[in-house]
Amino acid sequence: KRITRKEALALLQRFENLSITYVPVDPTSVLSFAIDQKLSAYDASYAWLARSRQYELMTHDQKLRRAAG
């Protein structure tokens, strides 16, 4: 099922109103972390950021949780 243009624009507006903070990551550190932890670069970026900021990573993925901890 496809959404209408109006629905898509409304969803985009809702997304833009979220209080999301974009935080840059160090690509070299993330890649090294991904290799060391045997994670995808995508998953490693979340784990690396959580670890570097001392945040708890909320995930059901046990491997990812261990890497972040």
Secondary structure, 3 states (H helix, E strand, C coil): CCCCHHHHHHHHHHHHCCCCCCCCCCHHHHHHHHHHHCCCHHHHHHHHHHHHHCCCCCCCCHHHHHHHC
